[in-house]
Amino acid sequence: MKQVKTRQELIKLYLDFYKSKNHKVIPSASLIPENDPTVLFTTAGMHPLVPYILGQKHP
């Protein structure tokens, strides 16, 4: 395996692995959620997924 030299290469390898397992890559999200005053800080990375958990169509 080629030595990973850059952050971008490492990110691409990581995302490509999960895409190959039929996972969907979604955009990254800020730790401070926008347009939601009820949440001050995203602690587990789940906040961007709340709409899908509540039944909205998945990407």
A tleap script that builds the chain and sets N, CA, C and O, in Angstrom:
source leaprc.protein.ff14SB
mol = sequence {
  NMET LYS GLN VAL LYS THR ARG GLN GLU LEU
  ILE LYS LEU TYR LEU ASP PHE TYR LYS SER
  LYS ASN HIE LYS VAL ILE PRO SER ALA SER
  LEU ILE PRO GLU ASN ASP PRO THR VAL LEU
  PHE THR THR ALA GLY MET HIE PRO LEU VAL
  PRO TYR ILE LEU GLY GLN LYS HIE CPRO
}
set mol.1.N position { 0.846 -1.183 0.000 }
set mol.1.CA position { 0.000 0.000 0.000 }
set mol.1.C position { 0.889 1.244 0.000 }
set mol.1.O position { 1.897 1.304 0.703 }
set mol.2.N position { 0.505 2.206 -0.781 }
set mol.2.CA position { 1.238 3.470 -0.860 }
set mol.2.C position { 1.154 4.208 0.477 }
set mol.2.O position { 0.108 4.219 1.126 }
set mol.3.N position { 2.256 4.816 0.873 }
set mol.3.CA position { 2.246 5.601 2.103 }
set mol.3.C position { 1.369 6.833 1.907 }
set mol.3.O position { 1.506 7.548 0.914 }
set mol.4.N position { 0.467 7.078 2.858 }
set mol.4.CA position { -0.404 8.247 2.798 }
set mol.4.C position { 0.430 9.468 3.156 }
set mol.4.O position { 1.095 9.502 4.191 }
set mol.5.N position { 0.385 10.470 2.284 }
set mol.5.CA position { 1.251 11.630 2.484 }
set mol.5.C position { 0.502 12.893 2.878 }
set mol.5.O position { 1.082 13.791 3.490 }
set mol.6.N position { -0.752 12.972 2.541 }
set mol.6.CA position { -1.473 14.210 2.843 }
set mol.6.C position { -2.780 13.908 3.568 }
set mol.6.O position { -3.292 12.789 3.537 }
set mol.7.N position { -3.287 14.919 4.202 }
set mol.7.CA position { -4.576 14.816 4.886 }
set mol.7.C position { -5.679 14.492 3.882 }
set mol.7.O position { -6.571 13.694 4.169 }
set mol.8.N position { -5.618 15.110 2.713 }
set mol.8.CA position { -6.642 14.885 1.692 }
set mol.8.C position { -6.648 13.430 1.225 }
set mol.8.O position { -7.712 12.851 1.006 }
set mol.9.N position { -5.464 12.844 1.074 }
set mol.9.CA position { -5.390 11.437 0.667 }
set mol.9.C position { -5.981 10.522 1.737 }
set mol.9.O position { -6.691 9.568 1.418 }
set mol.10.N position { -5.692 10.809 2.985 }
set mol.10.CA position { -6.218 10.005 4.079 }
set mol.10.C position { -7.737 10.107 4.145 }
set mol.10.O position { -8.422 9.097 4.311 }
set mol.11.N position { -8.261 11.308 4.016 }
set mol.11.CA position { -9.715 11.506 4.020 }
set mol.11.C position { -10.354 10.757 2.863 }
set mol.11.O position { -11.391 10.118 3.038 }
set mol.12.N position { -9.747 10.829 1.682 }
set mol.12.CA position { -10.290 10.136 0.511 }
set mol.12.C position { -10.309 8.621 0.735 }
set mol.12.O position { -11.301 7.966 0.418 }
set mol.13.N position { -9.230 8.061 1.274 }
set mol.13.CA position { -9.193 6.625 1.563 }
set mol.13.C position { -10.296 6.234 2.542 }
set mol.13.O position { -10.976 5.226 2.351 }
set mol.14.N position { -10.467 7.025 3.577 }
set mol.14.CA position { -11.484 6.764 4.603 }
set mol.14.C position { -12.884 6.786 3.990 }
set mol.14.O position { -13.671 5.860 4.185 }
set mol.15.N position { -13.187 7.854 3.246 }
set mol.15.CA position { -14.519 7.976 2.648 }
set mol.15.C position { -14.752 6.920 1.574 }
set mol.15.O position { -15.851 6.374 1.477 }
set mol.16.N position { -13.748 6.628 0.777 }
set mol.16.CA position { -13.887 5.604 -0.262 }
set mol.16.C position { -14.163 4.232 0.341 }
set mol.16.O position { -14.931 3.451 -0.220 }
set mol.17.N position { -13.542 3.936 1.480 }
set mol.17.CA position { -13.802 2.660 2.145 }
set mol.17.C position { -15.281 2.536 2.495 }
set mol.17.O position { -15.907 1.520 2.193 }
set mol.18.N position { -15.841 3.560 3.126 }
set mol.18.CA position { -17.247 3.487 3.530 }
set mol.18.C position { -18.193 3.542 2.336 }
set mol.18.O position { -19.243 2.900 2.358 }
set mol.19.N position { -17.841 4.300 1.288 }
set mol.19.CA position { -18.656 4.306 0.065 }
set mol.19.C position { -18.692 2.913 -0.549 }
set mol.19.O position { -19.719 2.493 -1.082 }
set mol.20.N position { -17.578 2.197 -0.475 }
set mol.20.CA position { -17.526 0.842 -1.036 }
set mol.20.C position { -18.413 -0.124 -0.259 }
set mol.20.O position { -18.742 -1.202 -0.756 }
set mol.21.N position { -18.799 0.251 0.948 }
set mol.21.CA position { -19.691 -0.563 1.789 }
set mol.21.C position { -21.127 -0.047 1.728 }
set mol.21.O position { -21.949 -0.372 2.585 }
set mol.22.N position { -21.421 0.764 0.701 }
set mol.22.CA position { -22.758 1.324 0.453 }
set mol.22.C position { -23.209 2.349 1.488 }
set mol.22.O position { -24.409 2.534 1.693 }
set mol.23.N position { -22.270 3.008 2.135 }
set mol.23.CA position { -22.606 4.120 3.020 }
set mol.23.C position { -22.702 5.394 2.193 }
set mol.23.O position { -22.057 5.513 1.151 }
set mol.24.N position { -23.496 6.336 2.651 }
set mol.24.CA position { -23.665 7.618 1.975 }
set mol.24.C position { -22.780 8.647 2.668 }
set mol.24.O position { -22.803 8.765 3.893 }
set mol.25.N position { -22.013 9.379 1.901 }
set mol.25.CA position { -21.183 10.457 2.447 }
set mol.25.C position { -22.038 11.716 2.481 }
set mol.25.O position { -22.573 12.146 1.460 }
set mol.26.N position { -22.157 12.298 3.667 }
set mol.26.CA position { -22.935 13.529 3.817 }
set mol.26.C position { -21.976 14.666 4.157 }
set mol.26.O position { -20.874 14.418 4.647 }
set mol.27.N position { -22.380 15.905 3.904 }
set mol.27.CA position { -21.493 17.036 4.195 }
set mol.27.C position { -21.151 17.120 5.682 }
set mol.27.O position { -21.950 16.735 6.536 }
set mol.28.N position { -19.978 17.617 5.972 }
set mol.28.CA position { -19.592 17.804 7.365 }
set mol.28.C position { -20.455 18.891 7.990 }
set mol.28.O position { -21.080 19.686 7.288 }
set mol.29.N position { -20.481 18.915 9.312 }
set mol.29.CA position { -21.312 19.881 10.032 }
set mol.29.C position { -20.492 20.531 11.142 }
set mol.29.O position { -19.564 19.931 11.682 }
set mol.30.N position { -20.847 21.746 11.463 }
set mol.30.CA position { -20.188 22.486 12.528 }
set mol.30.C position { -20.527 21.881 13.889 }
set mol.30.O position { -21.591 21.287 14.065 }
set mol.31.N position { -19.618 22.035 14.843 }
set mol.31.CA position { -19.919 21.601 16.207 }
set mol.31.C position { -20.969 22.488 16.856 }
set mol.31.O position { -21.604 22.087 17.831 }
set mol.32.N position { -21.157 23.682 16.325 }
set mol.32.CA position { -22.195 24.594 16.809 }
set mol.32.C position { -23.288 24.615 15.743 }
set mol.32.O position { -23.128 25.262 14.708 }
set mol.33.N position { -24.399 23.912 15.987 }
set mol.33.CA position { -25.450 23.801 14.970 }
set mol.33.C position { -26.041 25.156 14.587 }
set mol.33.O position { -26.232 26.030 15.433 }
set mol.34.N position { -26.323 25.308 13.294 }
set mol.34.CA position { -26.956 26.525 12.801 }
set mol.34.C position { -28.471 26.382 12.895 }
set mol.34.O position { -29.005 25.279 12.771 }
set mol.35.N position { -29.150 27.481 13.112 }
set mol.35.CA position { -30.616 27.535 13.092 }
set mol.35.C position { -31.281 26.611 14.098 }
set mol.35.O position { -32.392 26.142 13.851 }
set mol.36.N position { -30.632 26.335 15.228 }
set mol.36.CA position { -31.260 25.522 16.271 }
set mol.36.C position { -30.816 26.032 17.636 }
set mol.36.O position { -29.787 25.597 18.153 }
set mol.37.N position { -31.573 26.944 18.222 }
set mol.37.CA position { -31.183 27.511 19.512 }
set mol.37.C position { -31.314 26.531 20.678 }
set mol.37.O position { -30.890 26.842 21.792 }
set mol.38.N position { -31.901 25.343 20.436 }
set mol.38.CA position { -32.077 24.384 21.525 }
set mol.38.C position { -30.817 23.571 21.788 }
set mol.38.O position { -30.709 22.914 22.823 }
set mol.39.N position { -29.866 23.608 20.863 }
set mol.39.CA position { -28.631 22.839 21.015 }
set mol.39.C position { -27.461 23.815 20.990 }
set mol.39.O position { -27.278 24.556 20.025 }
set mol.40.N position { -26.670 23.806 22.064 }
set mol.40.CA position { -25.547 24.730 22.138 }
set mol.40.C position { -24.265 24.137 21.559 }
set mol.40.O position { -23.375 24.872 21.133 }
set mol.41.N position { -24.172 22.794 21.543 }
set mol.41.CA position { -22.944 22.148 21.096 }
set mol.41.C position { -23.277 20.721 20.688 }
set mol.41.O position { -24.006 20.029 21.399 }
set mol.42.N position { -22.757 20.279 19.562 }
set mol.42.CA position { -22.985 18.906 19.111 }
set mol.42.C position { -21.958 18.013 19.788 }
set mol.42.O position { -20.759 18.138 19.537 }
set mol.43.N position { -22.423 17.112 20.647 }
set mol.43.CA position { -21.490 16.300 21.422 }
set mol.43.C position { -21.189 14.942 20.811 }
set mol.43.O position { -20.093 14.419 21.009 }
set mol.44.N position { -22.111 14.361 20.084 }
set mol.44.CA position { -21.897 13.007 19.580 }
set mol.44.C position { -21.919 12.921 18.060 }
set mol.44.O position { -21.855 11.824 17.504 }
set mol.45.N position { -22.006 14.040 17.395 }
set mol.45.CA position { -22.038 14.007 15.945 }
set mol.45.C position { -23.368 13.597 15.361 }
set mol.45.O position { -23.475 13.418 14.147 }
set mol.46.N position { -24.378 13.444 16.181 }
set mol.46.CA position { -25.687 12.982 15.719 }
set mol.46.C position { -26.604 14.118 15.305 }
set mol.46.O position { -27.561 13.890 14.566 }
set mol.47.N position { -26.343 15.318 15.754 }
set mol.47.CA position { -27.267 16.427 15.502 }
set mol.47.C position { -27.584 16.630 14.021 }
set mol.47.O position { -28.745 16.872 13.693 }
set mol.48.N position { -26.609 16.545 13.106 }
set mol.48.CA position { -26.944 16.716 11.689 }
set mol.48.C position { -27.868 15.622 11.152 }
set mol.48.O position { -28.484 15.792 10.099 }
set mol.49.N position { -27.967 14.502 11.868 }
set mol.49.CA position { -28.800 13.389 11.410 }
set mol.49.C position { -30.214 13.419 11.975 }
set mol.49.O position { -31.043 12.596 11.587 }
set mol.50.N position { -30.507 14.340 12.874 }
set mol.50.CA position { -31.826 14.411 13.515 }
set mol.50.C position { -32.971 14.443 12.506 }
set mol.50.O position { -33.951 13.727 12.710 }
set mol.51.N position { -32.908 15.226 11.433 }
set mol.51.CA position { -34.031 15.212 10.490 }
set mol.51.C position { -34.329 13.816 9.940 }
set mol.51.O position { -35.493 13.469 9.740 }
set mol.52.N position { -33.304 13.024 9.697 }
set mol.52.CA position { -33.503 11.679 9.155 }
set mol.52.C position { -34.045 10.743 10.227 }
set mol.52.O position { -34.860 9.867 9.936 }
set mol.53.N position { -33.597 10.926 11.463 }
set mol.53.CA position { -34.103 10.128 12.574 }
set mol.53.C position { -35.583 10.421 12.791 }
set mol.53.O position { -36.342 9.536 13.188 }
set mol.54.N position { -35.995 11.658 12.532 }
set mol.54.CA position { -37.397 12.053 12.700 }
set mol.54.C position { -38.266 11.709 11.492 }
set mol.54.O position { -39.447 12.056 11.457 }
set mol.55.N position { -37.689 11.033 10.509 }
set mol.55.CA position { -38.496 10.539 9.407 }
set mol.55.C position { -38.372 11.254 8.082 }
set mol.55.O position { -39.017 10.849 7.115 }
set mol.56.N position { -37.567 12.307 7.995 }
set mol.56.CA position { -37.383 12.961 6.701 }
set mol.56.C position { -36.601 12.035 5.773 }
set mol.56.O position { -35.904 11.126 6.224 }
set mol.57.N position { -36.728 12.280 4.484 }
set mol.57.CA position { -36.063 11.449 3.490 }
set mol.57.C position { -34.545 11.517 3.657 }
set mol.57.O position { -33.973 12.593 3.833 }
set mol.58.N position { -33.914 10.359 3.599 }
set mol.58.CA position { -32.458 10.285 3.697 }
set mol.58.C position { -31.827 10.769 2.403 }
set mol.58.O position { -32.449 10.713 1.343 }
set mol.59.N position { -30.570 11.252 2.493 }
set mol.59.CA position { -29.898 11.727 1.264 }
set mol.59.C position { -29.625 10.576 0.301 }
set mol.59.O position { -29.069 10.791 -0.777 }
savepdb mol mol.pdb
quit
